[in-house]
Amino acid sequence: MKKDPMNSSERRAVGTLGGIFGLRMLGLFLVLPVLALHSERLPDHTPLLVGLAVGAYGLTQALLQIPYGLLSDRFGRKPLITVGLLVFAFGSAVAALADGIWGVIIGRALQGAGAIAAVVLALTADLTREEQRTKAMALIGISIGLVFIIALIAGPILDHWIGVTGIFWITCALALAAIALLWLAVPTPIQTARHGAVHTAPSQIRDVLSDPQLLRLDAGIFVLHLILTATFVVVPLILVHQGGLDVGQHWKVYVPVMLLSVAAVIPLIYLSTRKYLLQKIFAGAIVLLLMSQGVMLMGYHSLPGVVLALWVFFWGFNALEAMMPSLISRVAPAASKGTAIGVYNTFQFLGVFSGGVIGGWIYGEWGVASVFLFCLLMAGIWLLLATTGPALKLFDSRLLRVGHTAPEQAKALADRLLAVPGVMEAVVIAEEGVAYLKIDKQALDEEKLGEFSAS
């Protein structure tokens, strides 16, 4: 089935919303490679509080992203995004003005409280057609990945020029610039609507949390971001104290590491598009994560050892970051994909928070090596979960417009759709006039399914 390309309005919406999301994430990520060093110079700091400063935004982000999405249904997408960006800007200013560790922690928590991710995705759904939605979400996801790489390289350079305080002021300015971009360049939707593909439904959360396959993926993203944050509680310190590099020189490590990891991950992503290889590559990426912690544990005393470990880490990390949203989408029930993604994102940010707090505490109690030992243990547990459970049931999603259907006829229509070869799951939403399907592309009878289409 041939799909039309995005029209000019959709391209404009996706481009500007991706830019807004990217500006916010850039503000969060810029301080990641330098915040631990900055926090160590503040009064009243302890290793635990340093870790809390690094990961504090994850807790408020996890707690508030779903409420933001629900409130945007009532008050509108743009007003809620504006509120979130203002809260983020205020948090950045608080952190910039802080003269102690607790001020930075409060500022970082406020940054996370500007939890606009779900609202941005909902607005993207409002402004794109169903057949373009997956592409739109993928483009926004790619923008976040690029921003992370840019931030990891630019953070140490900016710290050398203007310090972490200056970086926080830049992130404040970026948030205000994003508000201007939102109102000047993003089209206003005629109406807002709940989109099952991107929207979290509270009534479905219990079902999503009781699905063993989804829980394994949720646990995985929790561990992945726990390891990322715990690692960056101590890696900047290692580069200074063990590697002998001033903060302004850390880019000399991050640039080759990120470029080589991206080059190494491209073949993995390409091969993962083949269904029969996907789960093997997924497990292999977790093995890379585990290996990186082992290399770091043995080689953190030398700069070459740290560089090698970081390369292996980001090889696995980038592969997993690219594959896991697709896995969630393909495993989630047809009518609960948005809820599954919302829960998944919540676990992700809880991992950020836990990694900062636990990493800082372990570092303070037992030293650097114990942080990597802990991360190695967590990666090992994840590998065990990923390889010992039942194979993931991976199907593609399809939204089909079936036209107006009486509520009492929805179940009968769903049963008829299930009779189409290749349709594995069907849920008809009568009031929306759509059916959410899980399909096996290789077995799907497109012609027979097309008989149900009202478009």
C-alpha positions in Angstrom: 0.0 0.0 0.0 1.6 3.2 -1.2 1.5 6.1 1.3 1.4 9.8 0.4 4.4 12.0 1.5 3.9 14.6 4.2 2.2 17.8 3.0 3.8 21.2 3.7 1.7 21.8 6.8 2.8 18.5 8.3 6.4 19.1 7.5 6.2 22.5 9.1 4.5 21.1 12.2 6.9 18.2 12.6 10.0 20.4 12.0 9.0 23.1 14.5 7.8 20.7 17.2 11.0 18.6 16.7 12.9 21.9 17.2 11.0 22.8 20.3 11.5 19.3 21.8 15.1 19.4 20.8 15.7 22.8 22.4 14.3 21.6 25.7 16.3 18.3 25.7 19.4 20.2 24.7 18.9 22.2 27.9 18.7 19.1 30.0 21.6 17.3 28.3 24.2 20.1 28.1 25.1 19.8 31.7 25.2 16.0 31.9 29.0 15.7 31.2 29.9 18.6 33.5 27.4 18.8 36.3 29.1 16.4 38.6 32.3 18.4 38.5 30.4 21.6 39.0 28.5 20.2 42.0 31.6 19.0 43.7 32.7 22.6 44.0 29.5 23.8 45.7 29.1 24.2 49.5 27.5 21.3 51.4 28.0 18.8 48.6 28.2 15.1 49.2 28.5 12.3 46.5 24.9 11.4 47.1 23.7 15.0 46.6 25.9 15.3 43.5 24.1 12.3 42.1 20.8 13.8 43.0 21.7 17.0 41.2 22.5 15.0 38.1 19.3 12.9 38.2 16.7 15.1 39.9 15.0 16.1 36.7 14.1 12.4 36.1 11.8 12.1 39.1 9.6 15.2 38.4 9.6 14.3 34.7 8.4 10.8 35.5 5.7 12.0 37.8 4.3 14.9 35.7 4.5 13.9 32.0 1.2 11.9 32.1 -0.7 14.7 34.0 0.5 17.3 31.5 -0.8 15.2 28.6 -4.2 14.8 30.3 -4.5 18.5 31.2 -3.7 19.4 27.6 -6.9 17.7 26.5 -8.8 20.2 28.6 -6.8 23.4 28.3 -5.2 22.9 24.9 -1.7 21.8 23.7 0.0 25.1 23.2 -1.0 26.6 26.6 0.4 23.5 28.4 3.6 23.4 26.4 4.0 27.1 27.2 3.5 26.4 30.9 6.0 23.5 30.8 8.6 25.6 29.0 8.2 28.5 31.5 8.7 26.1 34.4 11.7 24.7 32.7 13.1 28.2 32.2 12.5 29.1 35.8 14.2 25.9 36.9 17.2 26.8 34.8 17.4 30.3 36.3 17.2 28.8 39.8 20.1 26.4 39.1 22.1 29.3 37.5 21.7 31.5 40.6 22.3 28.7 43.1 25.3 29.1 45.4 24.9 25.7 47.0 24.1 22.1 46.0 20.5 22.2 47.1 19.8 25.2 44.8 21.0 23.1 41.9 19.0 20.2 42.9 15.8 22.3 43.2 16.6 23.9 39.8 17.1 20.5 38.1 13.8 19.2 39.7 12.0 22.2 38.3 13.5 21.6 34.9 12.1 18.2 34.9 8.7 19.5 36.1 8.3 21.2 32.7 7.4 17.7 31.4 6.0 18.5 27.9 7.0 15.4 26.1 3.5 13.8 26.0 1.9 17.1 25.0 4.3 17.7 22.2 3.6 14.2 20.8 -0.1 14.8 21.2 0.1 18.1 19.3 2.1 16.3 16.6 -0.7 13.8 16.3 -3.3 16.6 16.1 -1.4 18.2 13.2 -0.6 15.0 11.1 -2.6 12.5 9.3 -2.7 8.9 10.7 -0.7 7.5 7.8 2.1 10.1 8.5 2.1 9.8 12.3 4.6 7.0 12.7 7.1 8.9 10.4 6.5 12.1 12.4 7.2 10.5 15.7 10.3 8.8 14.3 11.7 12.2 13.0 11.1 13.7 16.5 12.9 10.7 18.0 15.9 11.2 15.7 16.1 14.9 16.7 16.4 13.9 20.3 19.2 11.5 19.5 21.1 14.1 17.6 20.6 16.6 20.4 22.1 14.2 22.9 25.2 13.8 20.8 25.6 17.5 20.3 25.1 18.2 24.0 27.7 15.6 25.1 30.3 17.3 22.9 29.2 20.9 23.4 28.7 20.7 27.2 32.4 20.6 28.2 33.4 23.2 25.6 30.7 25.6 26.9 31.7 24.9 30.5 35.3 25.9 29.6 34.0 29.2 28.1 31.2 30.2 30.4 30.9 27.7 33.2 27.9 25.6 34.2 26.2 28.7 35.5 26.4 30.1 31.9 25.1 26.8 30.5 22.0 27.1 32.8 21.4 30.6 31.5 21.7 29.3 28.0 19.1 26.6 28.7 16.8 29.3 30.1 17.1 31.3 26.9 16.5 28.2 24.8 13.3 27.5 26.6 12.1 31.0 26.0 13.1 30.8 22.4 11.1 27.5 22.1 8.0 29.4 23.4 8.4 32.0 20.6 8.8 29.2 18.1 5.7 27.5 19.4 3.4 30.5 18.9 5.0 31.9 15.8 5.7 28.8 13.7 3.6 25.9 14.9 0.1 25.7 13.4 -2.8 25.7 15.9 -5.0 22.6 15.5 -8.6 23.1 14.7 -9.5 20.7 17.5 -7.6 18.5 20.0 -8.4 14.8 20.2 -7.3 11.7 22.1 -5.0 9.6 19.9 -4.7 6.0 21.0 -1.3 5.8 19.3 0.3 8.5 21.4 -2.0 9.3 24.3 -2.0 7.7 27.8 -5.3 6.5 29.1 -5.4 6.1 32.9 -7.9 3.3 32.6 -5.4 1.2 30.6 -2.4 1.7 32.8 -3.2 -1.4 35.0 -3.5 -3.6 31.9 -0.2 -2.3 30.5 1.6 -2.9 33.8 0.3 -6.4 34.0 1.7 -7.4 30.5 4.9 -9.4 31.1 6.3 -8.5 27.7 5.8 -4.8 28.2 7.2 -5.0 31.7 10.4 -6.6 30.5 10.9 -3.7 28.1 9.9 -1.1 30.8 12.5 -2.7 33.1 15.0 -2.5 30.3 14.6 1.2 29.6 14.8 1.8 33.4 18.1 -0.1 33.6 19.5 1.6 30.4 19.0 5.1 31.8 20.0 4.1 35.3 23.4 3.0 33.9 23.7 6.1 31.7 23.2 8.5 34.6 25.2 6.5 37.2 28.1 6.4 34.6 28.0 10.2 34.2 28.1 10.8 37.9 31.7 9.4 37.9 33.0 9.6 34.3 33.6 13.4 34.3 35.5 13.0 37.6 37.6 10.1 36.2 38.5 12.2 33.1 39.8 14.9 35.3 41.4 12.9 38.2 42.6 9.8 36.3 42.9 11.0 32.7 44.4 14.4 33.6 42.1 16.3 31.2 40.7 19.7 32.1 36.9 20.0 31.5 37.5 22.0 28.4 39.4 19.1 26.9 36.7 16.4 27.5 35.3 17.0 24.0 38.5 15.3 22.7 37.1 12.1 24.3 33.5 12.5 23.5 33.8 13.5 19.8 35.7 10.3 18.6 33.6 8.1 21.0 30.3 9.4 19.7 31.3 9.4 16.0 32.7 5.8 16.2 29.7 4.6 18.1 27.3 6.0 15.6 29.3 4.4 12.7 29.3 1.1 14.6 25.6 1.2 15.4 24.3 1.9 11.8 24.8 -1.8 10.7 23.0 -3.0 13.8 20.1 -0.8 13.1 19.9 -1.9 9.5 20.1 -5.6 10.4 17.5 -5.1 13.2 14.9 -4.2 10.5 14.9 -7.9 9.7 12.4 -9.5 12.1 14.3 -12.8 12.5 17.5 -10.9 13.6 15.9 -8.2 15.8 15.8 -10.0 19.1 19.3 -11.4 18.6 20.7 -7.9 17.9 18.7 -6.5 20.9 20.4 -9.1 23.2 23.7 -8.3 21.6 23.4 -4.6 22.4 22.7 -5.5 26.0 25.9 -7.6 26.0 27.8 -4.5 24.7 26.4 -2.5 27.6 27.5 -5.2 30.0 31.0 -5.4 28.4 31.4 -1.6 28.6 31.0 -1.7 32.4 33.5 -4.6 32.6 36.0 -2.7 30.6 35.4 0.5 32.6 35.8 -1.5 35.9 39.2 -2.9 34.8 40.5 0.1 32.8 39.2 3.3 34.5 42.7 4.1 35.8 43.9 4.9 32.3 42.5 7.2 29.7 42.6 4.7 26.8 40.6 2.3 29.0 38.0 4.9 29.6 37.8 5.8 25.9 37.4 2.2 24.9 34.7 1.6 27.5 32.8 4.7 26.5 32.9 3.6 22.8 31.5 0.2 23.6 28.9 1.7 26.0 27.5 4.2 23.4 27.6 1.5 20.7 25.2 -0.5 22.8 23.3 2.4 24.2 22.6 4.1 20.8 21.4 0.7 19.4 19.0 0.1 22.3 17.7 3.7 22.2 16.9 3.3 18.6 15.3 -0.2 18.8 13.3 0.0 22.1 10.5 2.5 21.1 9.8 0.4 18.1 9.7 -2.8 20.2 7.2 -1.1 22.6 5.0 0.0 19.7 5.0 -3.5 18.2 4.4 -5.4 21.4 1.7 -3.1 22.9 -2.0 -4.0 22.5 -3.5 -2.3 19.4 -5.7 0.2 21.4 -3.2 0.8 24.2 0.0 1.9 22.3 -0.1 5.4 23.7 -0.5 4.2 27.2 2.3 1.7 26.8 4.6 4.4 25.5 3.6 6.7 28.4 4.4 4.0 31.0 7.7 3.2 29.2 8.7 6.9 29.3 7.9 7.0 33.0 10.2 4.1 33.6 12.9 5.8 31.5 12.9 8.9 33.7 12.7 6.9 36.9 15.8 5.2 35.7 17.5 8.6 35.2 16.6 9.6 38.8 17.6 6.3 40.3 20.9 6.2 38.4 21.9 9.6 39.8 20.9 8.9 43.4 22.2 5.3 43.6 25.4 6.1 41.6 26.2 9.1 43.8 25.5 7.1 47.0 27.7 4.1 45.9 30.5 6.4 44.8 30.4 8.1 48.2 30.4 4.9 50.2 32.6 2.6 48.2 34.3 4.5 45.4 34.4 4.6 41.6 34.9 0.9 40.9 31.8 0.0 42.9 29.6 2.2 40.6 30.8 0.2 37.6 30.3 -3.0 39.4 26.8 -2.1 40.2 26.1 -1.1 36.6 27.6 -4.4 35.4 25.3 -6.3 37.8 22.2 -4.3 36.5 23.2 -5.0 32.9 23.5 -8.7 33.7 20.1 -8.8 35.3 18.6 -7.1 32.2 20.4 -9.6 29.9 18.9 -12.4 31.9 15.4 -10.9 31.7 15.7 -10.3 27.9 17.0 -13.8 27.0 15.2 -16.2 29.4 11.6 -15.1 28.9 9.3 -16.0 26.0 10.2 -14.5 22.7 8.6 -11.1 22.1 5.5 -11.2 19.8 6.3 -8.5 17.3 3.5 -7.2 15.0 3.1 -4.0 13.2 0.3 -1.4 14.0 -2.2 -0.1 11.5 -5.0 2.4 12.0 -7.9 1.8 9.7 -10.8 4.3 9.2 -14.0 2.2 9.2 -16.5 5.1 9.3 -19.3 5.7 11.7 -20.2 2.5 13.6 -22.9 2.0 16.2 -21.3 1.0 19.6 -23.3 -2.2 19.7 -21.8 -3.2 16.3 -18.2 -2.5 17.2 -17.5 -6.0 18.6 -19.0 -7.7 15.5 -16.9 -5.5 13.2 -13.7 -6.3 15.2 -14.5 -10.0 14.8 -14.9 -9.6 11.1 -11.6 -7.8 10.9 -9.9 -10.6 12.8 -11.1 -13.0 10.1 -8.9 -11.2 7.6 -5.6 -13.1 7.0 -2.8 -11.4 8.8 -4.9 -9.4 11.3 -3.7 -10.6 14.7 -5.7 -8.1 16.9 -8.5 -5.7 16.2 -10.1 -3.1 18.4 -12.9 -0.8 17.0 -13.5 2.6 18.6 -17.0 3.4 17.5 -17.0 7.1 18.5 -13.8 7.7 16.5 -14.8 5.6 13.5 -11.4 3.8 13.5 -10.0 0.4 14.1 -6.6 -0.2 15.8 -5.0 -3.3 14.3 -2.0 -5.5 14.9 -1.0 -7.1 11.7 1.5 -9.6 10.3 2.7 -7.8 7.2 3.9 -11.0 5.5 0.5 -12.7 5.9 -1.8 -9.7 5.5 -4.4 -9.8 2.8 -4.4 -6.1 1.9 -7.2 -6.4 -0.6 -9.6 -8.0 1.8 -8.6 -5.5 4.6 -9.2 -2.6 2.2 -12.9 -3.7 1.9 -13.4 -2.3 5.4 -11.8 1.1 4.8 -14.1 4.1 4.8 -11.4 6.4 3.3 
